[in-house]
Amino acid sequence: MDKEYNSQIGRGVMIVLATVVAAYSLRYYGALGNVWAGIDPKIKAVILQAPLQALIHMFIAPVALALGPLQFYPGLRVRRPMLHRWSGRVYVLACVTGGGGALATVPFASGGWVAGLGFGILALLWVGTTTAAWISAVRRQFEWHRLLMRFSYAMTFGAVVLRLQIPVGYLLGYDSYSSMSPVLAFTSWVPNVVIVALYSMQEARWCSRSSESARL
Ligand code: HEM
């Protein structure tokens, strides 16, 4: 299997998982009509305590999750640059608004202060990295833009990793989402960021090696 085939499979899996998790979040619209079907009672309590910030987060962050994979298609970036720019602007807006909502929800996090700390650090890094990625695109610093957007989406994708880790938490003996969330608030995104950092360092090595051999 070649590298391009592997990355197509990876992108396909990423799109399916991101779309499923984003679509599943639509159930939170029920809260507007006092319908709580499929909503964890502890998350319901968070929404009742902080409805504005929690629902802003739960309605808008999924937009970033669903739009992100589109931005990583090289063919689309080249053939439809305007689409890349506009969906990029919506992605940035969704991260900043969804991240602001998340930060304001942190004091009410169902897993207590440790979960709040993990989600708080994530929210600050998410908003900061995405804003820096947008500024670097405006300044036409495209290498920085590509790198920072990779980190941004690694954090956005934490929403998927968190939901994949919940069944593992139950297998490990946790009895509810809120009891495992102090752990999930870190394990859902730190590994993603580390993987992107390692991959980007390896990629920089490949590039410098191939430009050295082109010079010889
Ligand atoms: C990357 C930065 C993010 C941060 C800091 C963050 C933070 C939070 C916090 C603090 C809560 C309350 C949970 C609790 O009380 O334990 C929450 C819930 C939620 N978040 Fe995020 N979140 C982020 C990204 C996302 C993304 C990208 C999505 C897209 C699907 C998302 C969707 C939701 C949903 C639907 C809930 C309600 C609980 C659930 O269904 O699991 N979040 N988030």
py3Dmol code that shows the C-alpha trace and the ligand (Angstrom):
import py3Dmol

protein = """\
ATOM      1  CA  MET A   1       0.000   0.000   0.000  1.00  0.00           C
ATOM      2  CA  ASP A   2       1.468   3.375  -0.946  1.00  0.00           C
ATOM      3  CA  LYS A   3       1.496   6.583   1.138  1.00  0.00           C
ATOM      4  CA  GLU A   4      -1.258   8.307  -0.893  1.00  0.00           C
ATOM      5  CA  TYR A   5      -3.595   5.286  -0.529  1.00  0.00           C
ATOM      6  CA  ASN A   6      -3.017   5.247   3.251  1.00  0.00           C
ATOM      7  CA  SER A   7      -3.737   8.947   3.602  1.00  0.00           C
ATOM      8  CA  GLN A   8      -6.949   8.581   1.530  1.00  0.00           C
ATOM      9  CA  ILE A   9      -8.134   5.817   3.880  1.00  0.00           C
ATOM     10  CA  GLY A  10      -7.190   7.982   6.888  1.00  0.00           C
ATOM     11  CA  ARG A  11      -9.113  10.976   5.518  1.00  0.00           C
ATOM     12  CA  GLY A  12     -12.137   8.758   4.746  1.00  0.00           C
ATOM     13  CA  VAL A  13     -12.231   7.402   8.315  1.00  0.00           C
ATOM     14  CA  MET A  14     -11.787  10.947   9.691  1.00  0.00           C
ATOM     15  CA  ILE A  15     -14.744  12.260   7.596  1.00  0.00           C
ATOM     16  CA  VAL A  16     -17.072   9.418   8.625  1.00  0.00           C
ATOM     17  CA  LEU A  17     -16.258   9.725  12.357  1.00  0.00           C
ATOM     18  CA  ALA A  18     -16.416  13.544  12.343  1.00  0.00           C
ATOM     19  CA  THR A  19     -19.755  13.540  10.479  1.00  0.00           C
ATOM     20  CA  VAL A  20     -21.323  10.922  12.763  1.00  0.00           C
ATOM     21  CA  VAL A  21     -20.266  12.762  15.965  1.00  0.00           C
ATOM     22  CA  ALA A  22     -21.344  16.166  14.575  1.00  0.00           C
ATOM     23  CA  ALA A  23     -24.722  14.760  13.435  1.00  0.00           C
ATOM     24  CA  TYR A  24     -25.269  13.045  16.811  1.00  0.00           C
ATOM     25  CA  SER A  25     -24.893  16.456  18.496  1.00  0.00           C
ATOM     26  CA  LEU A  26     -28.088  17.609  16.723  1.00  0.00           C
ATOM     27  CA  ARG A  27     -30.051  15.980  19.563  1.00  0.00           C
ATOM     28  CA  TYR A  28     -29.128  19.007  21.726  1.00  0.00           C
ATOM     29  CA  TYR A  29     -31.617  21.093  19.688  1.00  0.00           C
ATOM     30  CA  GLY A  30     -34.253  19.108  21.646  1.00  0.00           C
ATOM     31  CA  ALA A  31     -33.182  21.028  24.787  1.00  0.00           C
ATOM     32  CA  LEU A  32     -34.729  24.170  23.271  1.00  0.00           C
ATOM     33  CA  GLY A  33     -38.132  22.447  23.453  1.00  0.00           C
ATOM     34  CA  ASN A  34     -37.442  20.707  26.792  1.00  0.00           C
ATOM     35  CA  VAL A  35     -36.859  17.342  25.045  1.00  0.00           C
ATOM     36  CA  TRP A  36     -33.889  15.529  26.634  1.00  0.00           C
ATOM     37  CA  ALA A  37     -33.918  12.217  24.738  1.00  0.00           C
ATOM     38  CA  GLY A  38     -30.418  10.690  24.465  1.00  0.00           C
ATOM     39  CA  ILE A  39     -28.862  13.346  26.726  1.00  0.00           C
ATOM     40  CA  ASP A  40     -26.800  12.241  29.754  1.00  0.00           C
ATOM     41  CA  PRO A  41     -28.524  13.531  32.967  1.00  0.00           C
ATOM     42  CA  LYS A  42     -25.255  15.164  34.143  1.00  0.00           C
ATOM     43  CA  ILE A  43     -24.928  17.022  30.818  1.00  0.00           C
ATOM     44  CA  LYS A  44     -28.596  18.051  31.141  1.00  0.00           C
ATOM     45  CA  ALA A  45     -27.680  19.536  34.532  1.00  0.00           C
ATOM     46  CA  VAL A  46     -24.775  21.448  32.926  1.00  0.00           C
ATOM     47  CA  ILE A  47     -27.149  22.876  30.291  1.00  0.00           C
ATOM     48  CA  LEU A  48     -29.722  23.869  32.912  1.00  0.00           C
ATOM     49  CA  GLN A  49     -27.050  25.681  34.947  1.00  0.00           C
ATOM     50  CA  ALA A  50     -25.393  27.445  32.005  1.00  0.00           C
ATOM     51  CA  PRO A  51     -27.817  27.237  29.070  1.00  0.00           C
ATOM     52  CA  LEU A  52     -26.457  30.027  26.904  1.00  0.00           C
ATOM     53  CA  GLN A  53     -22.772  29.111  26.914  1.00  0.00           C
ATOM     54  CA  ALA A  54     -23.351  25.324  26.923  1.00  0.00           C
ATOM     55  CA  LEU A  55     -25.797  25.392  23.996  1.00  0.00           C
ATOM     56  CA  ILE A  56     -23.669  27.870  22.005  1.00  0.00           C
ATOM     57  CA  HIS A  57     -20.841  25.353  22.410  1.00  0.00           C
ATOM     58  CA  MET A  58     -22.967  22.281  21.620  1.00  0.00           C
ATOM     59  CA  PHE A  59     -24.579  23.839  18.528  1.00  0.00           C
ATOM     60  CA  ILE A  60     -21.525  25.548  17.028  1.00  0.00           C
ATOM     61  CA  ALA A  61     -18.504  23.314  17.827  1.00  0.00           C
ATOM     62  CA  PRO A  62     -19.955  20.455  15.701  1.00  0.00           C
ATOM     63  CA  VAL A  63     -19.845  22.792  12.659  1.00  0.00           C
ATOM     64  CA  ALA A  64     -16.036  23.016  13.046  1.00  0.00           C
ATOM     65  CA  LEU A  65     -15.811  19.242  13.451  1.00  0.00           C
ATOM     66  CA  ALA A  66     -17.828  18.566  10.272  1.00  0.00           C
ATOM     67  CA  LEU A  67     -16.135  21.276   8.134  1.00  0.00           C
ATOM     68  CA  GLY A  68     -12.513  20.569   9.128  1.00  0.00           C
ATOM     69  CA  PRO A  69     -11.815  17.510   6.933  1.00  0.00           C
ATOM     70  CA  LEU A  70     -12.859  19.448   3.811  1.00  0.00           C
ATOM     71  CA  GLN A  71      -9.959  21.854   4.398  1.00  0.00           C
ATOM     72  CA  PHE A  72      -7.344  19.098   4.235  1.00  0.00           C
ATOM     73  CA  TYR A  73      -8.170  17.938   0.660  1.00  0.00           C
ATOM     74  CA  PRO A  74      -5.211  19.167  -1.436  1.00  0.00           C
ATOM     75  CA  GLY A  75      -7.200  18.772  -4.709  1.00  0.00           C
ATOM     76  CA  LEU A  76     -10.011  20.945  -3.409  1.00  0.00           C
ATOM     77  CA  ARG A  77      -7.616  23.624  -2.126  1.00  0.00           C
ATOM     78  CA  VAL A  78      -6.087  23.915  -5.608  1.00  0.00           C
ATOM     79  CA  ARG A  79      -9.242  23.563  -7.738  1.00  0.00           C
ATOM     80  CA  ARG A  80     -11.674  25.540  -5.544  1.00  0.00           C
ATOM     81  CA  PRO A  81      -9.597  28.113  -3.600  1.00  0.00           C
ATOM     82  CA  MET A  82     -12.648  30.284  -2.861  1.00  0.00           C
ATOM     83  CA  LEU A  83     -14.466  27.323  -1.304  1.00  0.00           C
ATOM     84  CA  HIS A  84     -11.344  26.619   0.801  1.00  0.00           C
ATOM     85  CA  ARG A  85     -11.237  30.248   1.948  1.00  0.00           C
ATOM     86  CA  TRP A  86     -14.913  30.550   2.809  1.00  0.00           C
ATOM     87  CA  SER A  87     -15.258  27.215   4.571  1.00  0.00           C
ATOM     88  CA  GLY A  88     -11.999  28.094   6.361  1.00  0.00           C
ATOM     89  CA  ARG A  89     -13.518  31.344   7.632  1.00  0.00           C
ATOM     90  CA  VAL A  90     -16.606  29.482   8.874  1.00  0.00           C
ATOM     91  CA  TYR A  91     -14.309  26.876  10.519  1.00  0.00           C
ATOM     92  CA  VAL A  92     -12.353  29.607  12.351  1.00  0.00           C
ATOM     93  CA  LEU A  93     -15.543  31.348  13.463  1.00  0.00           C
ATOM     94  CA  ALA A  94     -16.990  28.033  14.686  1.00  0.00           C
ATOM     95  CA  CYS A  95     -13.798  27.246  16.663  1.00  0.00           C
ATOM     96  CA  VAL A  96     -13.626  30.695  18.249  1.00  0.00           C
ATOM     97  CA  THR A  97     -17.346  30.829  19.134  1.00  0.00           C
ATOM     98  CA  GLY A  98     -17.548  27.138  20.100  1.00  0.00           C
ATOM     99  CA  GLY A  99     -14.311  27.488  22.101  1.00  0.00           C
ATOM    100  CA  GLY A 100     -15.573  30.636  23.847  1.00  0.00           C
ATOM    101  CA  GLY A 101     -18.772  28.754  24.764  1.00  0.00           C
ATOM    102  CA  ALA A 102     -16.669  25.807  25.998  1.00  0.00           C
ATOM    103  CA  LEU A 103     -14.497  28.079  28.163  1.00  0.00           C
ATOM    104  CA  ALA A 104     -17.578  29.668  29.721  1.00  0.00           C
ATOM    105  CA  THR A 105     -19.032  26.163  30.360  1.00  0.00           C
ATOM    106  CA  VAL A 106     -15.842  24.902  32.051  1.00  0.00           C
ATOM    107  CA  PRO A 107     -16.809  26.085  35.597  1.00  0.00           C
ATOM    108  CA  PHE A 108     -19.926  23.879  35.332  1.00  0.00           C
ATOM    109  CA  ALA A 109     -18.151  20.799  33.835  1.00  0.00           C
ATOM    110  CA  SER A 110     -19.872  17.630  35.039  1.00  0.00           C
ATOM    111  CA  GLY A 111     -16.525  16.021  35.981  1.00  0.00           C
ATOM    112  CA  GLY A 112     -15.522  18.739  38.480  1.00  0.00           C
ATOM    113  CA  TRP A 113     -12.421  20.934  38.610  1.00  0.00           C
ATOM    114  CA  VAL A 114      -9.912  18.449  37.130  1.00  0.00           C
ATOM    115  CA  ALA A 115     -12.151  17.962  34.081  1.00  0.00           C
ATOM    116  CA  GLY A 116     -12.630  21.740  33.998  1.00  0.00           C
ATOM    117  CA  LEU A 117      -8.851  22.238  34.022  1.00  0.00           C
ATOM    118  CA  GLY A 118      -8.317  19.833  31.094  1.00  0.00           C
ATOM    119  CA  PHE A 119     -11.172  21.317  29.052  1.00  0.00           C
ATOM    120  CA  GLY A 120     -10.096  24.854  29.998  1.00  0.00           C
ATOM    121  CA  ILE A 121      -6.520  24.340  28.750  1.00  0.00           C
ATOM    122  CA  LEU A 122      -7.946  22.741  25.598  1.00  0.00           C
ATOM    123  CA  ALA A 123     -10.366  25.625  24.977  1.00  0.00           C
ATOM    124  CA  LEU A 124      -7.605  28.246  25.333  1.00  0.00           C
ATOM    125  CA  LEU A 125      -5.211  26.324  23.063  1.00  0.00           C
ATOM    126  CA  TRP A 126      -8.006  25.639  20.539  1.00  0.00           C
ATOM    127  CA  VAL A 127      -9.029  29.280  20.200  1.00  0.00           C
ATOM    128  CA  GLY A 128      -5.405  30.528  20.282  1.00  0.00           C
ATOM    129  CA  THR A 129      -4.057  28.051  17.718  1.00  0.00           C
ATOM    130  CA  THR A 130      -6.989  28.514  15.323  1.00  0.00           C
ATOM    131  CA  THR A 131      -6.752  32.307  15.511  1.00  0.00           C
ATOM    132  CA  ALA A 132      -2.975  32.149  14.899  1.00  0.00           C
ATOM    133  CA  ALA A 133      -3.588  29.815  11.920  1.00  0.00           C
ATOM    134  CA  TRP A 134      -6.067  32.308  10.445  1.00  0.00           C
ATOM    135  CA  ILE A 135      -3.683  35.267  10.979  1.00  0.00           C
ATOM    136  CA  SER A 136      -0.870  33.350   9.253  1.00  0.00           C
ATOM    137  CA  ALA A 137      -3.136  32.711   6.226  1.00  0.00           C
ATOM    138  CA  VAL A 138      -4.018  36.421   6.050  1.00  0.00           C
ATOM    139  CA  ARG A 139      -0.273  37.238   6.177  1.00  0.00           C
ATOM    140  CA  ARG A 140       0.322  34.590   3.465  1.00  0.00           C
ATOM    141  CA  GLN A 141       2.621  32.583   5.737  1.00  0.00           C
ATOM    142  CA  PHE A 142       1.241  29.320   4.350  1.00  0.00           C
ATOM    143  CA  GLU A 143       3.727  26.919   5.972  1.00  0.00           C
ATOM    144  CA  TRP A 144       2.720  28.238   9.409  1.00  0.00           C
ATOM    145  CA  HIS A 145      -0.936  28.227   8.378  1.00  0.00           C
ATOM    146  CA  ARG A 146      -0.806  24.539   7.364  1.00  0.00           C
ATOM    147  CA  LEU A 147       1.016  23.509  10.552  1.00  0.00           C
ATOM    148  CA  LEU A 148      -1.219  25.478  12.929  1.00  0.00           C
ATOM    149  CA  MET A 149      -4.410  24.248  11.224  1.00  0.00           C
ATOM    150  CA  ARG A 150      -3.208  20.673  11.674  1.00  0.00           C
ATOM    151  CA  PHE A 151      -2.849  21.338  15.415  1.00  0.00           C
ATOM    152  CA  SER A 152      -6.223  23.093  15.481  1.00  0.00           C
ATOM    153  CA  TYR A 153      -8.022  20.138  13.921  1.00  0.00           C
ATOM    154  CA  ALA A 154      -6.136  17.680  16.167  1.00  0.00           C
ATOM    155  CA  MET A 155      -7.859  19.487  19.058  1.00  0.00           C
ATOM    156  CA  THR A 156     -11.239  19.698  17.287  1.00  0.00           C
ATOM    157  CA  PHE A 157     -11.024  15.947  16.625  1.00  0.00           C
ATOM    158  CA  GLY A 158     -10.703  15.461  20.385  1.00  0.00           C
ATOM    159  CA  ALA A 159     -14.537  15.510  20.313  1.00  0.00           C
ATOM    160  CA  VAL A 160     -14.421  12.225  18.342  1.00  0.00           C
ATOM    161  CA  VAL A 161     -11.622  10.654  20.400  1.00  0.00           C
ATOM    162  CA  LEU A 162     -13.476  11.506  23.630  1.00  0.00           C
ATOM    163  CA  ARG A 163     -16.600   9.691  22.434  1.00  0.00           C
ATOM    164  CA  LEU A 164     -14.541   6.685  21.275  1.00  0.00           C
ATOM    165  CA  GLN A 165     -12.886   6.523  24.703  1.00  0.00           C
ATOM    166  CA  ILE A 166     -16.194   6.428  26.632  1.00  0.00           C
ATOM    167  CA  PRO A 167     -16.847   2.672  25.979  1.00  0.00           C
ATOM    168  CA  VAL A 168     -13.219   1.986  26.955  1.00  0.00           C
ATOM    169  CA  GLY A 169     -13.840   3.883  30.207  1.00  0.00           C
ATOM    170  CA  TYR A 170     -16.814   1.632  30.999  1.00  0.00           C
ATOM    171  CA  LEU A 171     -14.685  -1.460  30.227  1.00  0.00           C
ATOM    172  CA  LEU A 172     -12.070  -0.135  32.677  1.00  0.00           C
ATOM    173  CA  GLY A 173     -14.699   0.061  35.443  1.00  0.00           C
ATOM    174  CA  TYR A 174     -15.889   3.697  35.415  1.00  0.00           C
ATOM    175  CA  ASP A 175     -19.643   3.809  36.024  1.00  0.00           C
ATOM    176  CA  SER A 176     -20.611   7.090  34.314  1.00  0.00           C
ATOM    177  CA  TYR A 177     -19.408   9.705  31.839  1.00  0.00           C
ATOM    178  CA  SER A 178     -18.861  12.285  34.565  1.00  0.00           C
ATOM    179  CA  SER A 179     -16.699   9.895  36.641  1.00  0.00           C
ATOM    180  CA  MET A 180     -14.336   9.319  33.689  1.00  0.00           C
ATOM    181  CA  SER A 181     -14.388  12.873  32.318  1.00  0.00           C
ATOM    182  CA  PRO A 182     -11.462  14.162  34.498  1.00  0.00           C
ATOM    183  CA  VAL A 183      -9.336  11.637  32.576  1.00  0.00           C
ATOM    184  CA  LEU A 184     -11.053  12.160  29.199  1.00  0.00           C
ATOM    185  CA  ALA A 185     -10.514  15.927  29.474  1.00  0.00           C
ATOM    186  CA  PHE A 186      -6.809  15.181  28.831  1.00  0.00           C
ATOM    187  CA  THR A 187      -6.658  11.818  27.001  1.00  0.00           C
ATOM    188  CA  SER A 188      -9.088  12.995  24.302  1.00  0.00           C
ATOM    189  CA  TRP A 189      -6.720  15.610  22.871  1.00  0.00           C
ATOM    190  CA  VAL A 190      -3.136  15.397  24.252  1.00  0.00           C
ATOM    191  CA  PRO A 191      -2.278  12.258  22.172  1.00  0.00           C
ATOM    192  CA  ASN A 192      -3.711  13.887  18.996  1.00  0.00           C
ATOM    193  CA  VAL A 193      -1.493  16.932  19.487  1.00  0.00           C
ATOM    194  CA  VAL A 194       1.569  14.741  20.168  1.00  0.00           C
ATOM    195  CA  ILE A 195       0.875  12.658  17.021  1.00  0.00           C
ATOM    196  CA  VAL A 196       0.593  15.800  14.868  1.00  0.00           C
ATOM    197  CA  ALA A 197       3.847  17.168  16.367  1.00  0.00           C
ATOM    198  CA  LEU A 198       5.731  13.899  15.701  1.00  0.00           C
ATOM    199  CA  TYR A 199       4.290  13.585  12.175  1.00  0.00           C
ATOM    200  CA  SER A 200       5.187  17.195  11.319  1.00  0.00           C
ATOM    201  CA  MET A 201       8.760  16.754  12.593  1.00  0.00           C
ATOM    202  CA  GLN A 202       9.127  13.571  10.513  1.00  0.00           C
ATOM    203  CA  GLU A 203       7.697  15.349   7.463  1.00  0.00           C
ATOM    204  CA  ALA A 204      10.195  18.223   7.891  1.00  0.00           C
ATOM    205  CA  ARG A 205      13.013  15.625   7.962  1.00  0.00           C
ATOM    206  CA  TRP A 206      11.747  13.974   4.726  1.00  0.00           C
ATOM    207  CA  CYS A 207      11.523  17.369   3.021  1.00  0.00           C
ATOM    208  CA  SER A 208      15.033  18.464   4.034  1.00  0.00           C
ATOM    209  CA  ARG A 209      16.427  15.062   2.941  1.00  0.00           C
ATOM    210  CA  SER A 210      14.751  15.239  -0.477  1.00  0.00           C
ATOM    211  CA  SER A 211      15.866  18.844  -1.048  1.00  0.00           C
ATOM    212  CA  GLU A 212      19.446  17.848  -0.062  1.00  0.00           C
ATOM    213  CA  SER A 213      19.439  14.929  -2.517  1.00  0.00           C
ATOM    214  CA  ALA A 214      18.013  17.214  -5.257  1.00  0.00           C
ATOM    215  CA  ARG A 215      20.975  19.560  -4.681  1.00  0.00           C
ATOM    216  CA  LEU A 216      23.552  16.703  -5.045  1.00  0.00           C
TER     217      LEU A 216
END
"""
ligand_1 = """\
43
HEM
C -11.811 21.437 21.277
C -12.287 22.152 22.281
C -13.479 21.738 23.109
C -13.635 21.986 24.414
C -12.663 22.708 25.310
C -14.901 21.439 24.818
C -15.429 21.522 26.097
C -16.628 20.980 26.479
C -17.163 20.981 27.823
C -16.483 21.607 29.037
C -18.345 20.339 27.806
C -19.251 20.057 29.001
C -19.010 18.586 29.328
C -19.024 18.231 30.760
O -19.696 18.869 31.557
O -18.324 17.257 31.096
C -18.570 19.917 26.445
C -19.658 19.214 26.016
C -19.941 18.968 24.707
N -19.164 19.268 23.621
Fe -17.365 20.097 23.672
N -15.499 20.863 23.722
C -14.663 21.038 22.645
C -14.883 20.653 21.353
C -16.074 20.137 20.888
C -16.341 19.791 19.526
C -15.399 19.959 18.346
C -17.579 19.276 19.486
C -18.243 18.743 18.257
C -19.048 17.713 18.274
C -18.130 19.342 20.822
C -19.392 18.973 21.201
C -19.847 18.883 22.492
C -21.102 18.304 22.865
C -22.151 17.769 21.906
C -21.159 18.353 24.256
C -22.290 17.826 25.167
C -21.816 16.536 25.867
C -21.765 15.340 24.983
O -22.664 15.125 24.139
O -20.801 14.565 25.138
N -17.170 19.852 21.646
N -17.515 20.323 25.658
"""
view = py3Dmol.view(width=600, height=400)
view.addModel(protein, "pdb")
view.setStyle({"model": 0}, {"cartoon": {"style": "trace"}})
view.addModel(ligand_1, "xyz")
view.setStyle({"model": 1}, {"stick": {}})
view.zoomTo()
view.show()
